[in-house]
Amino acid sequence: MGVFDYKSMKGEHAKALLNNALVLSEYAYDSTGKPLATGGWAPIGAQALGVTQKVDTQGTFWGETALAPSANVEILGQYDGGGRLIAMGIAFRGTSFGLTWDGAGDVASDLAAAALPGYAANYAKFAFSALLENVARYAASQGLSGKDILVTGHSLGALGANSVATLSHDHWGGFYQDANYVTFASPTQRSGDTQVLNIGYENDPVFKAIDGKGINTSALFWGNDRGWDSAANNLVSFTDNYASFSAHLPNTLNWGVAKAHSLSGYIEGLERIASSEFYDLTSKDSTIVVSSLTEAARETTWVEDLNRYAEKHTGNTFILGTEGNDLLKGGAGNDFLEGGAGNDRFRDDGGYNILLGGQGDNVFELHKPLASFGFANDGDGTLYINDAYGGISMTRDIGALVSQEKSYILWNSVPWSTYDVTYNVTGQGLLAGTALTPYTASANGDAQDNILTAHAAGEWLFGLGGDDHLIGGQGNNVFVGGEGNDLMVSGGGSNTFLFNGLFGNDRIEGYQGSDKLVFMGIPDLGQQYDYRSHVSMFEDNALLSFGDNSVTLVGVNMTELNGTGIYIS
């Protein structure tokens, strides 16, 4: 599962479709004859399509009627290595702002879409009815069907793509019914529609502003969020403006929101989402905050989920940094933070989290005394932090931790309240100067099948790869089976069983109500955080299933589970 999954296209297939839509949408704004950046795409000329009117010297097609005279669209073909046409693209251009006839015509179309019922839905017919007929005829002559057509656009161009989808059943011989529709910053979508994948930032004042019947007036003031079945609803472009006081102004007075609407901002942000190591954990309704701060602002501004312009966010939060130096901050819920390249700093306020530092010298600021936390190292590059709030953070590529210690030293009779201590993360423990704070005792496995036993309360057991047998000690142990089909045996007390990613099919013997079951970073989870969506009975055992991965609680009836000790993030 991924936020850009569309129809049956998932994973790399969905990302490829997204990339093609971005490439074509960018070309629609700058069709000066330069070659396209990627994908084997090239423009198809008017002569090949049998079009003689409303086309300029660059090969751009213009609106055919007085109802949309300044509309622009590009028709492109995708070719394989042998020069064979394998797909076609229809890329509508967005609004051209400027004191020109073209710009004035686009603004008039924007206003008509907002004010005139039916205009938005019929925009493509008003602009390119004859051209779309010719494109369908040409595609069919080349052995292509509607499934081989990608229709896309940004802003007003996205409205055009949505219009084609709306009209596709009853126009152009139904050729475009099965076409693929991926759009960016569209001012209009249709509720209950899965024919189009509309992608937009919720702090983009254009996105979701028009429904084809009128204006969503909240978009003109403090908010514009509205849930749509066809849209990725909770993406945030964390711009300088979004983080500033001006974000509290009405959108009509706050021109800084324009950056969240720019196509360049979409390209940069969406590509980062698609390349994130967390991509397979996201879904269409995931809250994803992607940093779009300027380099200067990144030095002082923490990127976090401010939940502005929107209904209340729920579920996991994904926060993605840039290739520069970022400040990334999770909240009290379950967060997935990814720094990327650069020297990044992280903070978090609790929950069950995964922090990926990426390349660079990365630091996790604890903001509490070191004694408030527990630390365990699995010997395979992951540092686990039991935080002061009762949660657990899994961290990778974090080179240092900074604690905040209380100070009792007086200076001019004024006590300093706190001071920071930096600890380097080493294989043996946390090193501050010459003082080493060892990790919590643990037994660490490897890629083979291991038998690991805890010899004292509080120890961690890391199975890593293989089919492992983990045996608890006096209680309060933490079991991390890792990949493979593992057997975990409680020794009593209150234990934590932690499962991450594709963890296999595990069994737990001796589970009791005081134990915790923690599931972190499970692919294809979507928004299903309630354990009742995953539990069933298998023979005489409660079974928690997550796709092809499962945990069997041996001898436990599902009625004995109440969810208070089951955490899914």
LUMTI-502121 format. One record per residue (C-alpha): x, y, z. Coordinates in Angstrom, 3 decimals, decimal comma. Layout:
N
xx;yy;zz
X;Y;Z
...
end
This chain:
569
xx;yy;zz
0,000;0,000;0,000
1,123;3,553;-0,656
-0,377;7,021;-0,755
-0,143;7,111;-4,564
-1,561;3,645;-5,213
-4,087;3,855;-8,024
-6,408;1,212;-9,431
-4,335;-2,000;-9,435
-1,044;-0,092;-9,589
0,926;-0,307;-6,374
4,492;0,169;-5,240
6,959;0,862;-8,042
4,211;0,707;-10,672
2,256;3,483;-8,920
5,409;5,551;-8,455
6,204;5,257;-12,168
2,719;6,514;-13,037
3,150;9,433;-10,623
6,510;10,311;-12,140
5,077;10,263;-15,659
2,222;12,549;-14,585
4,687;15,000;-13,028
6,892;14,986;-16,129
3,946;15,637;-18,439
2,438;18,323;-16,197
5,760;20,142;-16,072
6,057;19,949;-19,856
2,597;21,493;-20,245
3,919;24,693;-18,675
7,100;24,814;-20,798
6,571;23,161;-24,178
9,372;25,002;-25,974
10,464;21,960;-27,901
13,090;20,865;-25,391
13,288;17,089;-24,805
11,371;15,691;-21,864
13,389;14,771;-18,811
12,581;11,083;-18,607
10,343;8,190;-19,547
10,710;8,038;-23,326
8,100;10,758;-23,868
7,944;13,005;-26,934
5,253;15,351;-28,306
2,907;14,125;-31,045
2,305;16,805;-33,633
-0,871;18,182;-35,125
-0,216;16,590;-38,510
-0,072;13,077;-37,079
-3,320;13,721;-35,235
-5,018;15,234;-38,264
-5,517;18,639;-36,609
-5,209;21,823;-38,679
-6,614;24,536;-36,422
-5,960;25,935;-32,926
-2,335;24,796;-32,726
0,659;27,115;-32,390
4,195;26,874;-33,763
5,390;25,015;-30,650
2,812;22,279;-31,188
0,601;23,351;-28,285
-3,146;22,937;-28,828
-5,429;25,848;-27,872
-9,073;25,957;-26,876
-11,516;25,355;-29,715
-14,462;27,500;-28,554
-15,101;30,899;-27,061
-16,007;29,231;-23,756
-12,342;28,255;-23,160
-10,222;29,971;-25,806
-6,984;30,157;-23,765
-7,013;26,506;-22,671
-3,780;24,694;-23,528
-3,051;20,982;-23,794
-0,075;18,889;-24,923
-0,405;15,497;-26,593
2,582;13,216;-26,076
3,597;9,680;-26,852
5,728;7,282;-24,823
8,049;5,060;-26,861
10,017;1,960;-25,967
13,674;1,417;-26,851
12,726;0,268;-30,325
10,690;3,388;-31,067
7,303;1,663;-30,690
4,473;3,764;-29,254
3,383;2,147;-25,988
1,341;4,888;-24,301
0,017;8,412;-24,782
-0,310;11,386;-22,467
-2,792;14,263;-22,394
-1,353;17,085;-20,281
-3,546;20,135;-19,593
-1,747;23,347;-18,697
-2,754;25,263;-15,582
-3,513;28,955;-15,213
-1,082;31,315;-16,916
-0,847;34,357;-14,668
0,164;37,515;-16,464
-1,203;40,653;-18,098
-1,804;38,874;-21,391
-4,790;37,662;-23,319
-3,782;34,122;-22,386
-3,601;34,901;-18,680
-6,882;36,809;-18,699
-8,607;33,922;-20,470
-7,356;31,398;-17,890
-8,512;33,567;-14,992
-11,896;33,884;-16,673
-12,068;30,075;-16,888
-11,150;29,806;-13,192
-13,953;32,194;-12,263
-16,427;30,450;-14,542
-15,570;27,089;-12,954
-16,293;28,577;-9,548
-19,423;30,534;-10,419
-21,184;28,749;-13,287
-22,774;25,372;-12,512
-21,614;22,733;-14,979
-18,699;24,709;-16,396
-16,014;22,783;-14,493
-17,476;19,413;-15,441
-17,729;20,373;-19,130
-14,471;22,317;-19,437
-12,715;19,667;-21,543
-15,664;19,527;-23,958
-15,716;23,302;-24,316
-11,953;23,398;-24,923
-10,957;20,255;-26,807
-13,918;18,151;-27,896
-12,671;17,705;-31,470
-9,037;17,244;-30,474
-9,879;14,507;-27,973
-11,833;12,721;-30,696
-8,763;12,839;-32,949
-6,480;11,637;-30,156
-8,757;8,647;-29,470
-8,818;7,783;-33,172
-5,039;8,051;-33,489
-4,389;5,972;-30,354
-6,686;3,214;-31,600
-4,908;3,227;-34,987
-1,641;2,564;-33,150
-3,089;-0,404;-31,269
-3,633;1,482;-28,007
-6,717;1,428;-25,805
-7,977;3,802;-23,141
-5,914;1,930;-20,553
-2,781;3,169;-22,324
-3,719;6,856;-21,910
-2,547;9,061;-19,030
-4,531;12,279;-18,481
-2,952;14,798;-16,142
-2,539;18,451;-15,277
-1,879;20,955;-12,507
-4,357;23,485;-11,095
-6,717;24,557;-13,928
-5,067;21,801;-15,951
-6,075;19,302;-13,279
-9,634;20,595;-13,541
-9,416;19,793;-17,262
-8,273;16,229;-16,532
-11,126;15,767;-14,052
-13,505;17,065;-16,694
-12,372;14,403;-19,186
-13,010;11,759;-16,539
-16,492;13,148;-15,873
-17,374;13,151;-19,561
-15,570;9,934;-20,496
-18,562;7,618;-20,283
-20,773;9,602;-22,664
-18,298;11,247;-25,031
-15,588;10,264;-27,536
-17,101;6,825;-27,958
-16,286;5,997;-24,338
-12,600;5,657;-25,280
-11,375;7,469;-22,154
-13,448;5,522;-19,620
-10,483;3,320;-18,704
-7,784;5,975;-19,036
-5,526;6,757;-16,081
-6,112;10,111;-14,395
-3,513;11,586;-12,032
-3,740;15,302;-11,203
-2,114;17,906;-8,963
-3,712;20,812;-7,059
-7,052;20,383;-8,766
-9,653;22,930;-7,654
-12,397;20,382;-8,221
-13,010;16,706;-7,521
-16,047;14,503;-7,309
-17,099;12,744;-4,136
-17,229;8,970;-4,357
-14,954;8,950;-7,395
-12,016;6,575;-7,698
-11,555;7,139;-11,434
-9,138;10,009;-10,711
-6,228;10,205;-8,292
-6,199;13,839;-7,219
-3,106;14,836;-5,257
-2,885;18,111;-3,361
-1,510;19,787;-0,268
-4,142;20,662;2,273
-2,499;24,078;2,779
-2,874;24,794;-0,943
-5,825;27,253;-1,102
-6,741;26,153;-4,644
-6,944;22,456;-3,888
-10,507;21,371;-3,124
-11,786;24,925;-3,599
-14,413;24,294;-6,305
-16,895;21,450;-6,552
-18,306;22,320;-9,967
-21,304;24,018;-8,369
-19,692;26,870;-6,471
-16,807;27,980;-4,272
-15,817;26,313;-1,035
-15,739;29,641;0,795
-13,535;28,312;3,591
-10,733;28,154;1,029
-10,868;31,935;0,830
-10,413;32,365;4,554
-8,711;30,170;7,163
-9,139;26,675;5,893
-9,816;24,645;2,812
-9,742;21,065;3,947
-12,503;18,786;2,784
-12,302;15,033;2,526
-12,689;13,502;-0,927
-12,632;9,832;-1,861
-10,598;10,631;-4,967
-7,894;12,640;-3,189
-4,802;12,174;-1,083
-6,280;14,268;1,709
-3,629;14,920;4,331
-0,431;16,015;2,600
1,230;19,142;3,997
3,846;21,265;2,254
5,652;22,699;5,281
6,672;26,061;3,820
8,115;29,139;5,536
4,657;30,629;5,348
2,951;27,583;6,864
5,244;27,832;9,904
4,845;31,600;10,334
2,345;33,910;12,011
0,976;34,891;8,601
-0,456;31,389;8,318
-3,172;32,566;10,713
-4,336;35,232;8,248
-7,183;34,571;5,794
-5,937;33,053;2,566
-7,203;36,118;0,691
-4,692;38,249;2,633
-1,924;35,691;2,817
-0,181;35,388;-0,529
2,549;33,271;1,022
0,323;30,237;0,597
1,046;30,394;-3,138
4,225;28,329;-2,723
2,129;25,390;-1,567
0,292;25,609;-4,893
3,292;25,808;-7,221
3,972;22,852;-9,498
7,666;22,960;-8,571
6,657;22,487;-4,929
4,537;19,496;-5,902
7,313;17,924;-7,946
9,934;18,299;-5,226
7,665;17,192;-2,392
5,895;14,283;-4,074
9,141;12,834;-5,397
10,482;12,866;-1,836
7,383;11,078;-0,563
7,638;8,446;-3,298
11,318;7,790;-2,528
10,843;7,639;1,251
11,689;4,395;3,039
8,278;4,795;4,688
6,341;4,879;1,415
4,877;1,372;1,762
3,521;2,306;5,199
1,461;5,199;3,852
-2,068;5,230;2,488
-4,302;7,752;0,768
-5,488;9,110;4,138
-2,057;9,256;5,817
-0,862;12,513;7,329
2,410;13,283;5,529
4,321;16,475;6,300
7,097;17,201;3,799
9,545;20,023;4,450
9,513;22,788;1,841
11,396;25,319;3,965
14,029;27,582;2,511
17,603;26,870;3,548
17,620;29,829;5,934
14,389;28,780;7,631
15,580;25,176;8,054
18,219;26,374;10,530
15,642;27,563;13,078
12,251;26,050;12,209
11,068;22,676;13,463
9,037;20,755;10,922
6,054;19,188;12,657
2,366;18,473;12,237
0,728;21,813;13,050
-2,631;20,572;11,698
-3,499;23,928;10,131
-6,125;24,515;7,401
-7,544;21,091;8,125
-9,839;18,850;10,056
-8,159;17,041;12,931
-5,478;14,607;11,805
-5,694;11,063;13,131
-3,427;8,057;12,993
0,279;7,966;12,264
2,190;11,038;11,140
5,004;10,922;8,576
7,481;13,820;8,631
10,055;13,985;5,838
13,105;16,229;5,699
15,145;17,524;2,783
18,618;16,784;1,475
19,881;19,615;3,685
20,075;20,095;7,466
16,590;19,693;8,975
14,864;20,044;12,338
12,142;17,370;12,559
9,753;17,030;15,495
7,213;14,334;16,221
4,255;14,769;18,561
2,635;12,745;21,302
1,294;10,164;18,837
3,033;7,587;16,665
5,451;9,213;14,239
7,711;8,205;11,364
10,523;10,716;10,904
13,012;10,604;8,027
15,880;13,057;7,760
17,374;12,182;4,384
20,821;13,586;3,650
22,266;16,400;5,747
22,953;16,846;9,442
19,504;16,531;10,987
18,148;16,999;14,502
15,109;15,158;15,846
12,691;15,572;18,729
9,634;13,611;19,804
7,018;13,798;22,546
6,202;10,118;22,991
4,395;7,252;21,300
5,805;4,403;19,220
8,067;5,931;16,612
10,611;5,131;13,902
13,401;7,662;13,279
15,634;7,324;10,232
18,518;9,756;10,312
19,842;9,067;6,838
23,241;10,303;5,708
25,028;12,905;7,793
25,702;13,592;11,461
22,279;13,219;13,059
21,202;14,036;16,606
18,172;13,054;18,690
17,307;15,672;21,333
15,698;13,906;24,300
14,644;17,087;26,154
14,692;15,233;29,471
17,366;13,807;31,765
19,078;10,697;30,454
17,869;8,757;33,481
14,291;9,136;32,215
15,060;6,783;29,324
16,231;3,263;28,692
18,462;2,303;25,768
19,004;-1,015;24,018
21,101;-1,812;20,952
20,311;-4,800;18,741
23,873;-4,964;17,380
22,558;-4,565;13,835
22,353;-0,785;13,603
19,124;-0,050;15,469
19,017;1,793;18,792
15,818;1,357;20,798
14,803;4,072;23,229
12,249;3,508;25,976
11,097;7,084;26,368
9,984;9,044;29,386
6,364;8,844;28,241
6,094;5,042;28,105
6,651;4,641;24,372
9,463;3,186;22,279
11,431;4,785;19,455
13,372;2,700;16,954
16,227;4,781;15,569
18,792;4,248;12,827
21,699;6,425;11,731
21,502;8,572;14,847
25,053;9,424;15,881
24,381;11,345;19,077
21,773;11,936;21,768
21,363;15,159;23,726
19,844;14,974;27,204
18,634;17,899;29,255
19,920;17,662;32,806
18,929;19,703;35,830
21,493;22,119;37,179
21,981;23,024;40,818
24,915;25,381;40,256
24,355;28,975;41,336
25,665;31,871;39,269
25,224;35,268;40,925
22,653;33,594;43,202
20,536;32,547;40,177
20,196;28,805;39,543
20,587;27,527;35,979
17,520;25,366;35,365
18,966;22,919;32,841
21,997;22,159;30,728
22,568;19,882;27,739
24,821;16,835;27,631
25,769;15,227;24,322
26,275;11,457;24,174
27,837;9,754;21,187
26,166;6,498;20,183
28,762;3,703;20,219
28,630;-0,066;20,031
29,156;-0,352;23,792
26,953;2,439;25,072
26,433;6,209;25,158
29,703;8,095;25,540
29,920;11,613;27,014
33,555;12,579;27,277
35,125;9,604;29,026
31,936;8,533;30,811
30,168;5,531;29,260
26,498;4,776;29,929
26,038;1,108;28,989
22,981;-0,145;27,153
20,370;-2,277;28,856
21,514;-5,894;28,991
20,433;-7,863;25,943
20,906;-11,129;24,098
21,399;-10,569;20,386
20,933;-13,120;17,643
21,986;-13,041;14,007
20,657;-14,181;10,629
20,608;-17,826;11,767
18,116;-19,696;13,986
18,983;-18,700;17,547
17,985;-19,765;21,042
18,240;-16,718;23,315
17,502;-16,619;27,038
17,056;-13,638;29,336
18,866;-14,152;32,642
17,459;-11,167;34,517
14,419;-8,930;34,648
14,413;-6,076;32,159
16,695;-7,673;29,547
16,007;-7,373;25,827
16,020;-10,307;23,416
16,789;-9,546;19,751
16,246;-12,460;17,379
17,051;-10,502;14,184
16,881;-12,932;11,200
16,038;-16,626;11,265
13,452;-18,668;13,133
14,383;-17,882;16,719
13,394;-19,197;20,136
13,332;-16,370;22,686
12,947;-17,347;26,342
12,093;-14,742;28,960
13,650;-14,505;32,389
12,182;-13,057;35,556
9,837;-10,758;33,693
9,668;-7,228;32,315
11,613;-8,404;29,277
11,345;-6,975;25,778
11,094;-9,511;22,948
12,022;-8,374;19,422
11,849;-11,412;17,177
12,765;-9,693;13,924
12,291;-11,482;10,624
11,463;-15,169;10,523
8,946;-17,323;12,350
9,831;-16,965;16,019
8,688;-18,588;19,238
8,634;-16,319;22,283
8,142;-17,748;25,753
7,271;-15,499;28,660
9,001;-16,042;31,984
6,383;-14,117;33,924
6,078;-10,472;34,871
4,969;-7,755;32,476
6,674;-8,093;29,113
6,718;-6,206;25,839
6,599;-8,051;22,513
7,634;-5,770;19,642
7,007;-6,553;15,973
8,279;-4,440;13,081
7,839;-4,590;9,317
7,514;-8,020;7,721
8,100;-9,952;10,916
6,840;-13,393;9,852
4,486;-15,749;11,665
5,341;-15,756;15,371
3,990;-17,538;18,430
3,846;-16,355;22,030
3,515;-18,784;24,922
2,608;-17,490;28,359
0,985;-14,242;27,217
-0,973;-12,482;29,960
-3,061;-9,357;30,200
-0,295;-7,237;31,719
1,923;-7,739;28,649
2,220;-5,283;25,767
1,971;-6,162;22,087
3,527;-3,436;19,938
3,290;-3,448;16,125
5,381;-0,784;14,367
5,864;-0,013;10,691
3,594;-2,749;9,336
3,111;-2,463;5,531
-0,425;-2,331;4,093
-1,868;-1,333;7,454
-3,618;1,772;6,159
-5,671;3,382;8,906
-6,577;0,104;10,617
-5,143;0,768;14,080
-7,871;-1,009;16,057
-6,697;-4,503;17,047
-10,232;-5,804;16,506
-9,688;-5,391;12,747
-6,891;-7,953;12,938
-7,858;-10,514;15,576
-9,573;-13,887;15,075
-9,509;-17,358;16,621
-7,395;-20,154;15,166
-8,076;-23,467;16,881
-7,834;-22,525;20,582
-5,561;-19,521;20,064
-6,064;-15,810;19,458
-4,510;-14,830;16,135
-3,482;-11,279;15,201
-3,003;-11,073;11,421
-1,403;-8,354;9,300
-1,421;-9,558;5,708
0,988;-12,495;5,484
2,365;-11,781;8,987
0,777;-12,950;12,211
1,162;-13,498;15,936
-0,460;-16,481;17,620
-1,195;-16,122;21,330
-1,105;-19,743;22,410
-4,020;-20,765;24,629
-5,485;-17,250;24,724
-9,099;-16,587;23,799
-9,761;-13,393;21,868
-12,328;-12,422;24,513
-9,393;-12,065;26,935
-8,017;-9,187;24,843
-9,306;-5,702;25,595
-6,889;-3,649;23,551
-5,370;-1,643;26,392
-2,029;-3,378;25,923
-2,064;-3,649;22,126
-0,426;-0,798;20,209
-0,528;-0,599;16,420
1,361;2,154;14,623
end
